[in-house]
């Protein structure tokens, strides 16, 4: 049957269609594993064609450059998050630096997947509500908040 041919159920086939369509639509970016989480959340709330066009919009408007070779944009956003943490709580920043812990080690997945692999579903939905209204700064602010919470007494 069709499931045996494509390996998986209907949801996996829809995911494959959306991601393949995106890689054809934008061959410069192509496919990156982090996109799976973004497409997955979209497919949970809308049909495949709408999910594809939402993915295109999100990639163009909010995550432009996140999935490019070298990921320079995501590296910059990690540095912005580190600077904000340093401004808000220098003790945390000093601790992380003293232990050679860079934001690139943990925040790349947070940002590339827009927290879909990191936080509880209810929290992810709230973050996405804000992310779709305000953009990538929400991802950075969420990262800062997670660090502040992790180091709170």
N, CA, C and O atoms as a GROMACS GRO file, in nm:
protein
  612
    1UNK      N    1   0.080  -0.118   0.000
    1UNK     CA    2   0.000   0.000   0.000
    1UNK      C    3   0.085   0.125   0.000
    1UNK      O    4   0.207   0.120  -0.005
    2UNK      N    5   0.017   0.238   0.005
    2UNK     CA    6   0.087   0.366   0.000
    2UNK      C    7   0.174   0.388   0.123
    2UNK      O    8   0.281   0.447   0.112
    3UNK      N    9   0.130   0.340   0.241
    3UNK     CA   10   0.211   0.358   0.360
    3UNK      C   11   0.342   0.280   0.351
    3UNK      O   12   0.446   0.329   0.393
    4UNK      N   13   0.337   0.161   0.296
    4UNK     CA   14   0.458   0.081   0.281
    4UNK      C   15   0.553   0.146   0.182
    4UNK      O   16   0.675   0.145   0.202
    5UNK      N   17   0.498   0.202   0.076
    5UNK     CA   18   0.581   0.265  -0.027
    5UNK      C   19   0.653   0.388   0.026
    5UNK      O   20   0.770   0.410  -0.006
    6UNK      N   21   0.584   0.470   0.105
    6UNK     CA   22   0.642   0.595   0.154
    6UNK      C   23   0.696   0.585   0.296
    6UNK      O   24   0.760   0.679   0.344
    7UNK      N   25   0.671   0.476   0.364
    7UNK     CA   26   0.721   0.460   0.499
    7UNK      C   27   0.655   0.554   0.597
    7UNK      O   28   0.708   0.662   0.626
    8UNK      N   29   0.541   0.515   0.649
    8UNK     CA   30   0.476   0.598   0.749
    8UNK      C   31   0.331   0.622   0.718
    8UNK      O   32   0.278   0.580   0.616
    9UNK      N   33   0.268   0.692   0.810
    9UNK     CA   34   0.126   0.722   0.798
    9UNK      C   35   0.100   0.849   0.721
    9UNK      O   36   0.190   0.909   0.662
   10UNK      N   37  -0.027   0.887   0.724
   10UNK     CA   38  -0.072   1.004   0.650
   10UNK      C   39   0.002   1.130   0.691
   10UNK      O   40   0.043   1.209   0.606
   11UNK      N   41   0.021   1.150   0.822
   11UNK     CA   42   0.089   1.270   0.871
   11UNK      C   43   0.232   1.278   0.820
   11UNK      O   44   0.279   1.386   0.783
   12UNK      N   45   0.300   1.165   0.817
   12UNK     CA   46   0.437   1.164   0.766
   12UNK      C   47   0.440   1.194   0.617
   12UNK      O   48   0.531   1.263   0.569
   13UNK      N   49   0.343   1.144   0.545
   13UNK     CA   50   0.337   1.173   0.401
   13UNK      C   51   0.311   1.321   0.378
   13UNK      O   52   0.373   1.382   0.290
   14UNK      N   53   0.222   1.380   0.456
   14UNK     CA   54   0.194   1.524   0.443
   14UNK      C   55   0.318   1.606   0.477
   14UNK      O   56   0.349   1.705   0.411
   15UNK      N   57   0.389   1.564   0.582
   15UNK     CA   58   0.512   1.632   0.620
   15UNK      C   59   0.613   1.626   0.506
   15UNK      O   60   0.674   1.727   0.470
   16UNK      N   61   0.630   1.509   0.450
   16UNK     CA   62   0.724   1.491   0.339
   16UNK      C   63   0.686   1.581   0.222
   16UNK      O   64   0.772   1.643   0.160
   17UNK      N   65   0.556   1.588   0.191
   17UNK     CA   66   0.510   1.672   0.080
   17UNK      C   67   0.543   1.819   0.105
   17UNK      O   68   0.594   1.887   0.016
   18UNK      N   69   0.514   1.867   0.224
   18UNK     CA   70   0.537   2.008   0.256
   18UNK      C   71   0.686   2.040   0.248
   18UNK      O   72   0.725   2.140   0.189
   19UNK      N   73   0.769   1.955   0.307
   19UNK     CA   74   0.913   1.981   0.309
   19UNK      C   75   0.976   1.968   0.170
   19UNK      O   76   1.064   2.045   0.134
   20UNK      N   77   0.929   1.870   0.093
   20UNK     CA   78   0.981   1.856  -0.044
   20UNK      C   79   0.938   1.976  -0.128
   20UNK      O   80   1.018   2.031  -0.204
   21UNK      N   81   0.812   2.017  -0.113
   21UNK     CA   82   0.764   2.134  -0.188
   21UNK      C   83   0.845   2.258  -0.151
   21UNK      O   84   0.878   2.338  -0.238
   22UNK      N   85   0.877   2.273  -0.023
   22UNK     CA   86   0.956   2.389   0.018
   22UNK      C   87   1.097   2.383  -0.042
   22UNK      O   88   1.150   2.485  -0.087
   23UNK      N   89   1.156   2.266  -0.043
   23UNK     CA   90   1.292   2.254  -0.098
   23UNK      C   91   1.295   2.284  -0.248
   23UNK      O   92   1.395   2.334  -0.299
   24UNK      N   93   1.186   2.255  -0.316
   24UNK     CA   94   1.175   2.288  -0.459
   24UNK      C   95   1.145   2.437  -0.476
   24UNK      O   96   1.200   2.503  -0.564
   25UNK      N   97   1.057   2.490  -0.391
   25UNK     CA   98   1.020   2.630  -0.396
   25UNK      C   99   1.140   2.720  -0.367
   25UNK      O  100   1.158   2.824  -0.431
   26UNK      N  101   1.223   2.679  -0.271
   26UNK     CA  102   1.339   2.759  -0.232
   26UNK      C  103   1.465   2.673  -0.234
   26UNK      O  104   1.515   2.635  -0.128
   27UNK      N  105   1.516   2.641  -0.353
   27UNK     CA  106   1.632   2.551  -0.363
   27UNK      C  107   1.759   2.607  -0.300
   27UNK      O  108   1.849   2.531  -0.264
   28UNK      N  109   1.767   2.738  -0.286
   28UNK     CA  110   1.885   2.799  -0.221
   28UNK      C  111   1.895   2.753  -0.076
   28UNK      O  112   2.004   2.727  -0.026
   29UNK      N  113   1.782   2.744  -0.009
   29UNK     CA  114   1.779   2.697   0.130
   29UNK      C  115   1.764   2.545   0.132
   29UNK      O  116   1.830   2.476   0.210
   30UNK      N  117   1.677   2.493   0.046
   30UNK     CA  118   1.654   2.348   0.042
   30UNK      C  119   1.583   2.298   0.166
   30UNK      O  120   1.482   2.353   0.210
   31UNK      N  121   1.639   2.190   0.222
   31UNK     CA  122   1.580   2.128   0.340
   31UNK      C  123   1.682   2.125   0.452
   31UNK      O  124   1.800   2.099   0.429
   32UNK      N  125   1.637   2.152   0.572
   32UNK     CA  126   1.718   2.139   0.693
   32UNK      C  127   1.632   2.068   0.797
   32UNK      O  128   1.511   2.093   0.805
   33UNK      N  129   1.693   1.982   0.876
   33UNK     CA  130   1.616   1.902   0.971
   33UNK      C  131   1.531   1.987   1.065
   33UNK      O  132   1.422   1.945   1.103
   34UNK      N  133   1.578   2.104   1.103
   34UNK     CA  134   1.502   2.190   1.193
   34UNK      C  135   1.367   2.231   1.137
   34UNK      O  136   1.276   2.263   1.213
   35UNK      N  137   1.354   2.232   1.005
   35UNK     CA  138   1.227   2.269   0.942
   35UNK      C  139   1.117   2.169   0.972
   35UNK      O  140   0.998   2.202   0.967
   36UNK      N  141   1.157   2.047   1.003
   36UNK     CA  142   1.058   1.942   1.030
   36UNK      C  143   0.969   1.983   1.148
   36UNK      O  144   0.847   1.962   1.144
   37UNK      N  145   1.028   2.038   1.250
   37UNK     CA  146   0.951   2.080   1.367
   37UNK      C  147   0.857   2.195   1.335
   37UNK      O  148   0.743   2.198   1.382
   38UNK      N  149   0.904   2.289   1.253
   38UNK     CA  150   0.820   2.402   1.213
   38UNK      C  151   0.703   2.352   1.130
   38UNK      O  152   0.588   2.389   1.155
   39UNK      N  153   0.732   2.269   1.030
   39UNK     CA  154   0.625   2.214   0.945
   39UNK      C  155   0.530   2.128   1.027
   39UNK      O  156   0.410   2.129   1.004
   40UNK      N  157   0.584   2.055   1.121
   40UNK     CA  158   0.501   1.966   1.203
   40UNK      C  159   0.396   2.040   1.283
   40UNK      O  160   0.280   1.999   1.288
   41UNK      N  161   0.436   2.149   1.346
   41UNK     CA  162   0.339   2.225   1.424
   41UNK      C  163   0.232   2.286   1.333
   41UNK      O  164   0.115   2.294   1.371
   42UNK      N  165   0.274   2.328   1.214
   42UNK     CA  166   0.176   2.384   1.119
   42UNK      C  167   0.078   2.276   1.073
   42UNK      O  168  -0.042   2.302   1.062
   43UNK      N  169   0.128   2.157   1.045
   43UNK     CA  170   0.041   2.048   0.999
   43UNK      C  171  -0.055   2.000   1.107
   43UNK      O  172  -0.157   1.939   1.076
   44UNK      N  173  -0.023   2.028   1.232
   44UNK     CA  174  -0.115   1.990   1.340
   44UNK      C  175  -0.239   2.078   1.343
   44UNK      O  176  -0.341   2.040   1.400
   45UNK      N  177  -0.229   2.196   1.280
   45UNK     CA  178  -0.341   2.289   1.290
   45UNK      C  179  -0.401   2.331   1.157
   45UNK      O  180  -0.497   2.408   1.153
   46UNK      N  181  -0.343   2.279   1.046
   46UNK     CA  182  -0.396   2.318   0.915
   46UNK      C  183  -0.361   2.214   0.809
   46UNK      O  184  -0.270   2.134   0.829
   47UNK      N  185  -0.432   2.214   0.697
   47UNK     CA  186  -0.401   2.122   0.587
   47UNK      C  187  -0.264   2.151   0.524
   47UNK      O  188  -0.207   2.259   0.544
   48UNK      N  189  -0.213   2.055   0.450
   48UNK     CA  190  -0.077   2.060   0.396
   48UNK      C  191  -0.052   2.184   0.309
   48UNK      O  192   0.053   2.247   0.324
   49UNK      N  193  -0.142   2.221   0.221
   49UNK     CA  194  -0.116   2.336   0.135
   49UNK      C  195  -0.105   2.464   0.217
   49UNK      O  196  -0.017   2.546   0.191
   50UNK      N  197  -0.193   2.482   0.313
   50UNK     CA  198  -0.183   2.600   0.400
   50UNK      C  199  -0.055   2.596   0.483
   50UNK      O  200   0.011   2.698   0.502
   51UNK      N  201  -0.018   2.476   0.531
   51UNK     CA  202   0.106   2.461   0.608
   51UNK      C  203   0.226   2.500   0.523
   51UNK      O  204   0.318   2.566   0.572
   52UNK      N  205   0.226   2.459   0.396
   52UNK     CA  206   0.336   2.495   0.306
   52UNK      C  207   0.347   2.646   0.294
   52UNK      O  208   0.456   2.701   0.309
   53UNK      N  209   0.236   2.715   0.267
   53UNK     CA  210   0.242   2.860   0.249
   53UNK      C  211   0.276   2.932   0.379
   53UNK      O  212   0.343   3.035   0.376
   54UNK      N  213   0.232   2.880   0.491
   54UNK     CA  214   0.271   2.937   0.620
   54UNK      C  215   0.421   2.917   0.644
   54UNK      O  216   0.489   3.007   0.693
   55UNK      N  217   0.470   2.799   0.608
   55UNK     CA  218   0.614   2.772   0.620
   55UNK      C  219   0.693   2.872   0.534
   55UNK      O  220   0.793   2.928   0.579
   56UNK      N  221   0.648   2.893   0.412
   56UNK     CA  222   0.713   2.991   0.324
   56UNK      C  223   0.714   3.128   0.391
   56UNK      O  224   0.818   3.195   0.393
   57UNK      N  225   0.602   3.171   0.445
   57UNK     CA  226   0.593   3.303   0.510
   57UNK      C  227   0.684   3.312   0.631
   57UNK      O  228   0.755   3.411   0.648
   58UNK      N  229   0.682   3.209   0.715
   58UNK     CA  230   0.766   3.209   0.835
   58UNK      C  231   0.913   3.213   0.796
   58UNK      O  232   0.992   3.287   0.855
   59UNK      N  233   0.950   3.133   0.698
   59UNK     CA  234   1.090   3.128   0.655
   59UNK      C  235   1.133   3.262   0.595
   59UNK      O  236   1.246   3.306   0.618
   60UNK      N  237   1.046   3.326   0.520
   60UNK     CA  238   1.081   3.453   0.456
   60UNK      C  239   1.080   3.570   0.554
   60UNK      O  240   1.169   3.654   0.553
   61UNK      N  241   0.977   3.573   0.638
   61UNK     CA  242   0.959   3.690   0.725
   61UNK      C  243   1.038   3.682   0.855
   61UNK      O  244   1.095   3.781   0.899
   62UNK      N  245   1.042   3.563   0.916
   62UNK     CA  246   1.098   3.553   1.051
   62UNK      C  247   1.230   3.476   1.058
   62UNK      O  248   1.318   3.514   1.135
   63UNK      N  249   1.244   3.373   0.981
   63UNK     CA  250   1.361   3.286   0.995
   63UNK      C  251   1.454   3.294   0.876
   63UNK      O  252   1.530   3.201   0.849
   64UNK      N  253   1.448   3.404   0.804
   64UNK     CA  254   1.534   3.422   0.688
   64UNK      C  255   1.680   3.417   0.732
   64UNK      O  256   1.722   3.491   0.820
   65UNK      N  257   1.755   3.330   0.669
   65UNK     CA  258   1.896   3.314   0.702
   65UNK      C  259   1.925   3.212   0.810
   65UNK      O  260   2.040   3.174   0.830
   66UNK      N  261   1.823   3.167   0.881
   66UNK     CA  262   1.844   3.070   0.989
   66UNK      C  263   1.897   2.937   0.936
   66UNK      O  264   1.977   2.871   1.003
   67UNK      N  265   1.854   2.898   0.820
   67UNK     CA  266   1.890   2.766   0.768
   67UNK      C  267   1.994   2.775   0.656
   67UNK      O  268   2.010   2.680   0.579
   68UNK      N  269   2.062   2.885   0.646
   68UNK     CA  270   2.163   2.902   0.542
   68UNK      C  271   2.295   2.837   0.584
   68UNK      O  272   2.317   2.808   0.701
   69UNK      N  273   2.381   2.814   0.487
   69UNK     CA  274   2.513   2.758   0.515
   69UNK      C  275   2.586   2.851   0.612
   69UNK      O  276   2.589   2.972   0.592
   70UNK      N  277   2.643   2.796   0.714
   70UNK     CA  278   2.713   2.875   0.814
   70UNK      C  279   2.622   2.933   0.921
   70UNK      O  280   2.670   2.972   1.028
   71UNK      N  281   2.494   2.939   0.896
   71UNK     CA  282   2.393   2.986   0.991
   71UNK      C  283   2.436   3.116   1.060
   71UNK      O  284   2.428   3.127   1.183
   72UNK      N  285   2.481   3.213   0.983
   72UNK     CA  286   2.531   3.337   1.040
   72UNK      C  287   2.424   3.415   1.117
   72UNK      O  288   2.453   3.476   1.220
   73UNK      N  289   2.301   3.413   1.068
   73UNK     CA  290   2.193   3.486   1.134
   73UNK      C  291   2.164   3.426   1.270
   73UNK      O  292   2.146   3.498   1.368
   74UNK      N  293   2.159   3.295   1.277
   74UNK     CA  294   2.132   3.230   1.405
   74UNK      C  295   2.248   3.251   1.502
   74UNK      O  296   2.226   3.264   1.623
   75UNK      N  297   2.369   3.254   1.451
   75UNK     CA  298   2.484   3.283   1.536
   75UNK      C  299   2.474   3.424   1.595
   75UNK      O  300   2.503   3.446   1.712
   76UNK      N  301   2.433   3.518   1.512
   76UNK     CA  302   2.415   3.655   1.559
   76UNK      C  303   2.308   3.662   1.667
   76UNK      O  304   2.327   3.728   1.769
   77UNK      N  305   2.196   3.594   1.646
   77UNK     CA  306   2.089   3.594   1.745
   77UNK      C  307   2.134   3.529   1.876
   77UNK      O  308   2.092   3.572   1.984
   78UNK      N  309   2.218   3.428   1.867
   78UNK     CA  310   2.275   3.367   1.989
   78UNK      C  311   2.361   3.469   2.064
   78UNK      O  312   2.356   3.476   2.187
   79UNK      N  313   2.439   3.547   1.991
   79UNK     CA  314   2.523   3.650   2.054
   79UNK      C  315   2.437   3.760   2.117
   79UNK      O  316   2.469   3.811   2.224
   80UNK      N  317   2.328   3.795   2.050
   80UNK     CA  318   2.236   3.894   2.106
   80UNK      C  319   2.179   3.842   2.237
   80UNK      O  320   2.171   3.915   2.336
   81UNK      N  321   2.139   3.716   2.240
   81UNK     CA  322   2.084   3.656   2.362
   81UNK      C  323   2.189   3.658   2.473
   81UNK      O  324   2.158   3.690   2.588
   82UNK      N  325   2.312   3.622   2.440
   82UNK     CA  326   2.419   3.624   2.540
   82UNK      C  327   2.439   3.765   2.597
   82UNK      O  328   2.457   3.782   2.718
   83UNK      N  329   2.437   3.864   2.509
   83UNK     CA  330   2.455   4.003   2.554
   83UNK      C  331   2.341   4.047   2.645
   83UNK      O  332   2.364   4.114   2.745
   84UNK      N  333   2.219   4.008   2.610
   84UNK     CA  334   2.104   4.044   2.695
   84UNK      C  335   2.114   3.979   2.832
   84UNK      O  336   2.087   4.043   2.934
   85UNK      N  337   2.154   3.852   2.835
   85UNK     CA  338   2.172   3.784   2.963
   85UNK      C  339   2.278   3.857   3.045
   85UNK      O  340   2.261   3.876   3.165
   86UNK      N  341   2.387   3.897   2.980
   86UNK     CA  342   2.492   3.971   3.049
   86UNK      C  343   2.444   4.104   3.104
   86UNK      O  344   2.487   4.146   3.212
   87UNK      N  345   2.356   4.171   3.031
   87UNK     CA  346   2.301   4.298   3.079
   87UNK      C  347   2.207   4.278   3.196
   87UNK      O  348   2.206   4.358   3.291
   88UNK      N  349   2.127   4.173   3.190
   88UNK     CA  350   2.025   4.149   3.292
   88UNK      C  351   2.085   4.087   3.418
   88UNK      O  352   2.052   4.128   3.530
   89UNK      N  353   2.171   3.989   3.399
   89UNK     CA  354   2.231   3.919   3.513
   89UNK      C  355   2.376   3.882   3.481
   89UNK      O  356   2.403   3.774   3.431
   90UNK      N  357   2.468   3.973   3.511
   90UNK     CA  358   2.609   3.948   3.480
   90UNK      C  359   2.665   3.821   3.545
   90UNK      O  360   2.758   3.761   3.492
   91UNK      N  361   2.610   3.781   3.660
   91UNK     CA  362   2.658   3.659   3.726
   91UNK      C  363   2.637   3.536   3.638
   91UNK      O  364   2.725   3.451   3.628
   92UNK      N  365   2.521   3.528   3.574
   92UNK     CA  366   2.493   3.415   3.485
   92UNK      C  367   2.590   3.418   3.367
   92UNK      O  368   2.647   3.316   3.330
   93UNK      N  369   2.606   3.535   3.310
   93UNK     CA  370   2.695   3.548   3.195
   93UNK      C  371   2.838   3.508   3.232
   93UNK      O  372   2.903   3.435   3.157
   94UNK      N  373   2.886   3.554   3.345
   94UNK     CA  374   3.022   3.519   3.389
   94UNK      C  375   3.034   3.369   3.415
   94UNK      O  376   3.134   3.307   3.378
   95UNK      N  377   2.932   3.310   3.477
   95UNK     CA  378   2.934   3.166   3.503
   95UNK      C  379   2.943   3.087   3.372
   95UNK      O  380   3.023   2.995   3.360
   96UNK      N  381   2.860   3.124   3.276
   96UNK     CA  382   2.862   3.054   3.147
   96UNK      C  383   2.996   3.070   3.077
   96UNK      O  384   3.050   2.974   3.023
   97UNK      N  385   3.050   3.191   3.077
   97UNK     CA  386   3.180   3.214   3.013
   97UNK      C  387   3.292   3.138   3.085
   97UNK      O  388   3.378   3.079   3.020
   98UNK      N  389   3.290   3.140   3.217
   98UNK     CA  390   3.392   3.070   3.296
   98UNK      C  391   3.392   2.920   3.266
   98UNK      O  392   3.496   2.855   3.275
   99UNK      N  393   3.276   2.867   3.233
   99UNK     CA  394   3.262   2.724   3.204
   99UNK      C  395   3.260   2.694   3.054
   99UNK      O  396   3.227   2.583   3.013
  100UNK      N  397   3.295   2.793   2.974
  100UNK     CA  398   3.302   2.778   2.827
  100UNK      C  399   3.171   2.728   2.767
  100UNK      O  400   3.171   2.644   2.676
  101UNK      N  401   3.061   2.780   2.817
  101UNK     CA  402   2.929   2.744   2.765
  101UNK      C  403   2.878   2.860   2.680
  101UNK      O  404   2.840   2.965   2.731
  102UNK      N  405   2.878   2.838   2.550
  102UNK     CA  406   2.830   2.940   2.456
  102UNK      C  407   2.686   2.909   2.418
  102UNK      O  408   2.643   2.794   2.416
  103UNK      N  409   2.612   3.014   2.387
  103UNK     CA  410   2.472   2.998   2.346
  103UNK      C  411   2.459   2.907   2.223
  103UNK      O  412   2.358   2.839   2.207
  104UNK      N  413   2.561   2.907   2.139
  104UNK     CA  414   2.557   2.820   2.020
  104UNK      C  415   2.539   2.673   2.056
  104UNK      O  416   2.485   2.596   1.978
  105UNK      N  417   2.584   2.635   2.175
  105UNK     CA  418   2.576   2.496   2.217
  105UNK      C  419   2.433   2.451   2.245
  105UNK      O  420   2.400   2.334   2.226
  106UNK      N  421   2.348   2.543   2.289
  106UNK     CA  422   2.213   2.504   2.328
  106UNK      C  423   2.103   2.580   2.254
  106UNK      O  424   1.995   2.527   2.233
  107UNK      N  425   2.130   2.703   2.215
  107UNK     CA  426   2.022   2.787   2.160
  107UNK      C  427   1.997   2.766   2.012
  107UNK      O  428   1.891   2.804   1.962
  108UNK      N  429   2.091   2.707   1.940
  108UNK     CA  430   2.067   2.684   1.796
  108UNK      C  431   1.942   2.599   1.777
  108UNK      O  432   1.856   2.632   1.695
  109UNK      N  433   1.931   2.491   1.852
  109UNK     CA  434   1.810   2.408   1.839
  109UNK      C  435   1.687   2.483   1.886
  109UNK      O  436   1.582   2.474   1.824
  110UNK      N  437   1.698   2.558   1.995
  110UNK     CA  438   1.583   2.637   2.041
  110UNK      C  439   1.532   2.724   1.929
  110UNK      O  440   1.413   2.726   1.900
  111UNK      N  441   1.622   2.798   1.865
  111UNK     CA  442   1.582   2.895   1.764
  111UNK      C  443   1.540   2.827   1.634
  111UNK      O  444   1.437   2.864   1.576
  112UNK      N  445   1.616   2.730   1.588
  112UNK     CA  446   1.585   2.664   1.459
  112UNK      C  447   1.450   2.593   1.463
  112UNK      O  448   1.379   2.587   1.363
  113UNK      N  449   1.416   2.540   1.579
  113UNK     CA  450   1.290   2.465   1.592
  113UNK      C  451   1.182   2.548   1.661
  113UNK      O  452   1.073   2.498   1.688
  114UNK      N  453   1.213   2.673   1.689
  114UNK     CA  454   1.120   2.764   1.756
  114UNK      C  455   1.058   2.699   1.881
  114UNK      O  456   0.938   2.710   1.906
  115UNK      N  457   1.144   2.632   1.957
  115UNK     CA  458   1.111   2.570   2.086
  115UNK      C  459   1.016   2.452   2.077
  115UNK      O  460   0.972   2.403   2.180
  116UNK      N  461   0.984   2.404   1.958
  116UNK     CA  462   0.890   2.292   1.945
  116UNK      C  463   0.945   2.163   2.003
  116UNK      O  464   0.867   2.074   2.037
  117UNK      N  465   1.076   2.149   2.014
  117UNK     CA  466   1.137   2.027   2.070
  117UNK      C  467   1.179   2.043   2.215
  117UNK      O  468   1.232   1.949   2.275
  118UNK      N  469   1.156   2.159   2.273
  118UNK     CA  470   1.216   2.192   2.402
  118UNK      C  471   1.115   2.204   2.515
  118UNK      O  472   1.139   2.158   2.626
  119UNK      N  473   1.003   2.266   2.486
  119UNK     CA  474   0.911   2.305   2.593
  119UNK      C  475   0.778   2.231   2.584
  119UNK      O  476   0.745   2.173   2.480
  120UNK      N  477   0.701   2.233   2.693
  120UNK     CA  478   0.567   2.171   2.689
  120UNK      C  479   0.479   2.237   2.582
  120UNK      O  480   0.493   2.355   2.550
  121UNK      N  481   0.388   2.158   2.530
  121UNK     CA  482   0.302   2.200   2.419
  121UNK      C  483   0.230   2.332   2.447
  121UNK      O  484   0.229   2.420   2.360
  122UNK      N  485   0.171   2.348   2.565
  122UNK     CA  486   0.097   2.470   2.597
  122UNK      C  487   0.190   2.592   2.590
  122UNK      O  488   0.151   2.699   2.544
  123UNK      N  489   0.312   2.574   2.637
  123UNK     CA  490   0.410   2.682   2.634
  123UNK      C  491   0.452   2.713   2.491
  123UNK      O  492   0.465   2.829   2.453
  124UNK      N  493   0.474   2.608   2.413
  124UNK     CA  494   0.511   2.626   2.272
  124UNK      C  495   0.403   2.706   2.199
  124UNK      O  496   0.434   2.798   2.123
  125UNK      N  497   0.278   2.673   2.222
  125UNK     CA  498   0.169   2.746   2.155
  125UNK      C  499   0.168   2.893   2.193
  125UNK      O  500   0.144   2.979   2.109
  126UNK      N  501   0.192   2.922   2.319
  126UNK     CA  502   0.195   3.063   2.363
  126UNK      C  503   0.312   3.137   2.301
  126UNK      O  504   0.299   3.250   2.256
  127UNK      N  505   0.429   3.071   2.298
  127UNK     CA  506   0.546   3.132   2.235
  127UNK      C  507   0.519   3.157   2.087
  127UNK      O  508   0.554   3.263   2.034
  128UNK      N  509   0.456   3.060   2.021
  128UNK     CA  510   0.425   3.076   1.879
  128UNK      C  511   0.326   3.189   1.855
  128UNK      O  512   0.337   3.260   1.755
  129UNK      N  513   0.228   3.205   1.944
  129UNK     CA  514   0.135   3.318   1.931
  129UNK      C  515   0.213   3.449   1.925
  129UNK      O  516   0.188   3.534   1.840
  130UNK      N  517   0.307   3.463   2.017
  130UNK     CA  518   0.386   3.586   2.022
  130UNK      C  519   0.486   3.593   1.906
  130UNK      O  520   0.505   3.699   1.848
  131UNK      N  521   0.548   3.480   1.872
  131UNK     CA  522   0.646   3.474   1.763
  131UNK      C  523   0.583   3.517   1.631
  131UNK      O  524   0.644   3.594   1.556
  132UNK      N  525   0.463   3.470   1.603
  132UNK     CA  526   0.398   3.504   1.476
  132UNK      C  527   0.352   3.649   1.472
  132UNK      O  528   0.330   3.705   1.364
  133UNK      N  529   0.336   3.711   1.588
  133UNK     CA  530   0.299   3.853   1.592
  133UNK      C  531   0.420   3.944   1.596
  133UNK      O  532   0.420   4.050   1.533
  134UNK      N  533   0.524   3.905   1.670
  134UNK     CA  534   0.636   3.996   1.696
  134UNK      C  535   0.767   3.954   1.631
  134UNK      O  536   0.860   4.035   1.623
  135UNK      N  537   0.777   3.830   1.584
  135UNK     CA  538   0.898   3.787   1.514
  135UNK      C  539   1.001   3.720   1.603
  135UNK      O  540   0.973   3.676   1.715
  136UNK      N  541   1.122   3.715   1.550
  136UNK     CA  542   1.230   3.636   1.609
  136UNK      C  543   1.274   3.688   1.746
  136UNK      O  544   1.332   3.614   1.824
  137UNK      N  545   1.246   3.815   1.775
  137UNK     CA  546   1.285   3.867   1.906
  137UNK      C  547   1.218   3.787   2.018
  137UNK      O  548   1.271   3.780   2.129
  138UNK      N  549   1.104   3.727   1.990
  138UNK     CA  550   1.036   3.643   2.089
  138UNK      C  551   1.120   3.519   2.119
  138UNK      O  552   1.127   3.475   2.234
  139UNK      N  553   1.183   3.463   2.017
  139UNK     CA  554   1.269   3.346   2.039
  139UNK      C  555   1.387   3.384   2.128
  139UNK      O  556   1.425   3.308   2.217
  140UNK      N  557   1.444   3.500   2.103
  140UNK     CA  558   1.556   3.547   2.183
  140UNK      C  559   1.512   3.575   2.326
  140UNK      O  560   1.579   3.532   2.421
  141UNK      N  561   1.401   3.646   2.343
  141UNK     CA  562   1.350   3.676   2.477
  141UNK      C  563   1.317   3.549   2.555
  141UNK      O  564   1.341   3.541   2.675
  142UNK      N  565   1.262   3.450   2.485
  142UNK     CA  566   1.230   3.323   2.550
  142UNK      C  567   1.358   3.256   2.598
  142UNK      O  568   1.362   3.201   2.708
  143UNK      N  569   1.462   3.259   2.516
  143UNK     CA  570   1.590   3.202   2.556
  143UNK      C  571   1.647   3.270   2.679
  143UNK      O  572   1.696   3.204   2.771
  144UNK      N  573   1.640   3.402   2.682
  144UNK     CA  574   1.686   3.477   2.799
  144UNK      C  575   1.607   3.435   2.922
  144UNK      O  576   1.664   3.411   3.028
  145UNK      N  577   1.477   3.426   2.907
  145UNK     CA  578   1.391   3.387   3.019
  145UNK      C  579   1.424   3.247   3.069
  145UNK      O  580   1.429   3.224   3.190
  146UNK      N  581   1.445   3.154   2.977
  146UNK     CA  582   1.480   3.018   3.018
  146UNK      C  583   1.610   3.016   3.098
  146UNK      O  584   1.620   2.945   3.199
  147UNK      N  585   1.709   3.093   3.054
  147UNK     CA  586   1.834   3.099   3.130
  147UNK      C  587   1.816   3.161   3.267
  147UNK      O  588   1.870   3.111   3.365
  148UNK      N  589   1.740   3.269   3.274
  148UNK     CA  590   1.715   3.334   3.402
  148UNK      C  591   1.640   3.238   3.496
  148UNK      O  592   1.671   3.233   3.616
  149UNK      N  593   1.545   3.164   3.444
  149UNK     CA  594   1.473   3.067   3.527
  149UNK      C  595   1.562   2.952   3.572
  149UNK      O  596   1.553   2.906   3.685
  150UNK      N  597   1.648   2.906   3.484
  150UNK     CA  598   1.737   2.795   3.516
  150UNK      C  599   1.834   2.832   3.627
  150UNK      O  600   1.876   2.746   3.705
  151UNK      N  601   1.872   2.959   3.635
  151UNK     CA  602   1.969   3.003   3.734
  151UNK      C  603   1.904   3.070   3.854
  151UNK      O  604   1.975   3.118   3.944
  152UNK      N  605   1.772   3.076   3.858
  152UNK     CA  606   1.706   3.142   3.971
  152UNK      C  607   1.716   3.056   4.096
  152UNK      O  608   1.722   2.933   4.089
  153UNK      N  609   1.719   3.123   4.208
  153UNK     CA  610   1.733   3.050   4.336
  153UNK      C  611   1.602   2.993   4.384
  153UNK      O  612   1.597   2.929   4.489
   0.00000   0.00000   0.00000
